[in-house]
Amino acid sequence: MKLHELKHNEKSRQAVKRLGRGSSSGTGKTSGKGHKGQKARSGGGISPIFEGGQSPLYRRIPKKGFTNAKFKTVYAVVNIEDFNAFEDNAKITPELLKDMGIVKNQLAGIKVLGNGTLTKKVTVSAHKFSKIAKEKIEEVGGKVEVI
């Protein structure tokens, strides 16, 4: 037997039901959807979650578990490339960042990240620093102060 001689078994492939093709097919006129109603409309039907007005399962079962979302600390993020707007030997504080519009809300504090390059020697005081940010600030000759 060769590949080109292979054939499907008889009746192993069922023909697709061709809807709306006359009365003799048995699925003409309303195409097997009955007369009118939500299920007969295009795009019609109900969500599998819907239980006929009964209180749905996802609302009946008890909610379990704990989420820390309410208690997590969110920091306002500043990249070191933003410090290039300041003069050399400037002392950068959270209040100064807020006044200049670099930070809108201080949130739980300010975290300095190491994105970009720093060309000026500055003293930065913030609540948190990433390792790379610390390295880049000190590499230029600046200072890092944790509040």
VEXLUMMI-294505 format. One line per 5 residues: number of its first residue (from 1); for each residue x, z, y of C-alpha. Coordinates in nm, 4 decimals. Each point is the difference from the previous one (the first is absolute). Layout:
N
NUM = X:Z:Y; ... $
//
This chain:
147
1 = 0.0000:0.0000:0.0000; 0.1242:-0.0872:0.3478; -0.0944:0.1328:0.3430; -0.1964:-0.3108:0.0962; -0.2096:0.0323:-0.3157 $
6 = -0.1285:0.3513:0.0863; -0.3716:0.0225:0.0758; -0.2394:0.2822:0.0808; -0.2349:0.1204:-0.2701; -0.3498:-0.1397:0.0276 $
11 = -0.2247:0.2111:0.2275; 0.2904:0.2241:0.1028; -0.0380:-0.1183:0.3584; -0.3445:0.0573:0.1436; -0.1258:-0.2421:0.2643 $
16 = -0.0514:0.1381:0.3506; -0.3650:0.0731:0.0823; -0.0948:-0.2623:0.2604; -0.2540:0.1619:0.2270; -0.2732:-0.1759:0.1978 $
21 = -0.0037:-0.3241:-0.2012; -0.3691:-0.0706:-0.0649; -0.2688:0.1696:-0.2066; 0.1166:-0.1160:-0.3456; 0.3251:0.1992:0.0169 $
26 = -0.1859:0.3298:0.0286; 0.1985:0.1003:0.3072; -0.1432:-0.2380:0.2578; -0.1970:0.0854:0.3158; 0.0964:0.3654:0.0580 $
31 = 0.3242:-0.0325:-0.2024; -0.0716:0.3006:-0.2215; -0.0395:0.2385:0.2943; -0.3760:0.0491:-0.0107; -0.2187:-0.0244:0.3101 $
36 = 0.1249:0.1337:0.3338; 0.1347:0.3539:0.0460; 0.3389:0.1399:0.0828; 0.1689:-0.1238:-0.3160; -0.1199:-0.3566:0.0560 $
41 = 0.1607:-0.0342:0.3432; 0.3470:-0.1361:0.0595; 0.2400:0.2869:0.0349; -0.2778:0.2268:-0.1191; 0.0166:0.2862:-0.2446 $
46 = 0.0728:0.3662:0.0335; 0.3264:0.1892:-0.0124; 0.0986:0.1333:-0.3431; 0.0264:0.3436:0.1654; -0.3653:-0.0028:0.1097 $
51 = -0.2222:0.2156:-0.2243; -0.3444:-0.0859:0.1329; -0.0091:0.2641:0.2715; 0.1074:0.2778:-0.2329; 0.2942:0.2004:0.1320 $
56 = 0.3005:-0.2018:-0.1164; 0.2530:0.1310:-0.2488; 0.2887:0.0104:0.2465; -0.2039:0.2377:0.2174; -0.1279:0.2137:-0.2898 $
61 = 0.3318:0.0916:-0.1532; 0.2032:0.2822:0.1592; 0.2901:-0.0923:0.2207; 0.3186:0.1561:-0.1300; 0.3607:0.0174:0.1006 $
66 = 0.1993:0.0793:0.3090; 0.1235:-0.2199:0.2785; 0.2687:0.1059:0.2389; -0.1054:-0.2553:0.2633; -0.1468:0.2615:0.2333 $
71 = 0.3186:0.2029:0.0052; 0.2762:-0.2603:0.0048; 0.2303:-0.0171:0.3007; -0.0002:-0.3313:0.1840; 0.2898:-0.0731:0.2318 $
76 = 0.0122:-0.2416:0.2909; 0.2685:-0.2539:-0.0904; 0.2705:-0.1275:0.2367; 0.2795:-0.2428:-0.0914; 0.3506:0.0354:0.1447 $
81 = -0.0177:-0.3468:0.1561; -0.2568:0.1451:0.2449; 0.2737:0.2248:0.1453; 0.1808:-0.3028:0.1470; -0.2496:0.0154:0.2893 $
86 = 0.1640:0.3244:0.1184; 0.3252:0.0359:0.1946; 0.3292:0.1184:-0.1493; 0.0290:0.3771:-0.0579; -0.3781:0.0425:0.0417 $
91 = -0.1713:0.2990:-0.1625; -0.3051:-0.1290:-0.1875; -0.2800:0.2495:-0.0673; -0.3505:-0.0408:-0.1446; -0.1499:0.0521:0.3488 $
96 = 0.2164:-0.2790:0.1421; -0.1002:-0.2356:-0.2818; -0.3665:0.0714:0.0695; 0.0410:-0.0528:0.3772; 0.1731:-0.3355:-0.0547 $
101 = -0.2787:-0.1141:-0.2371; 0.2237:-0.0417:-0.3056; -0.2109:0.2615:-0.1815; -0.3746:0.0232:0.0596; -0.0809:0.3192:-0.1925 $
106 = 0.2575:0.2555:-0.1033; -0.2053:0.0934:-0.3125; 0.1857:0.2635:-0.2098; 0.3315:-0.0991:0.1576; 0.2293:-0.2959:0.0491 $
111 = 0.2063:-0.1591:-0.2747; 0.2884:-0.2309:0.0867; 0.0629:-0.2891:-0.2411; 0.3098:-0.2198:-0.0198; -0.1517:-0.3450:0.0634 $
116 = 0.2048:-0.2255:0.2254; 0.3299:0.0627:0.1739; 0.0902:0.2532:0.2661; 0.2422:-0.1046:0.2743; -0.0165:0.3023:0.2316 $
121 = 0.1354:0.3525:-0.0367; -0.3032:0.2328:0.0201; -0.1000:0.3535:-0.0960; -0.3238:-0.0038:-0.1972; -0.2115:0.3069:-0.0690 $
126 = -0.2839:-0.0496:-0.2483; -0.1693:0.1782:-0.2878; 0.1409:-0.2153:-0.2830; 0.2664:-0.2656:-0.0531; 0.0640:-0.2397:-0.2851 $
131 = 0.3540:-0.0035:-0.1437; 0.0688:-0.3504:0.1297; -0.1271:0.0881:0.3496; 0.2311:0.3035:0.0144; 0.2973:-0.2080:-0.1126 $
136 = -0.0659:-0.2801:0.2499; -0.0476:0.2376:0.2965; 0.3182:0.1945:-0.0805; 0.1939:-0.3221:-0.0685; -0.0544:-0.1117:0.3616 $
141 = 0.1055:0.3446:0.1269; -0.3452:0.1481:0.0583; -0.1337:0.3378:-0.1067; -0.2921:0.1013:-0.2218; -0.2022:0.3163:0.0692 $
146 = -0.2725:0.1170:-0.2378; -0.2780:0.1873:0.1788 $
//
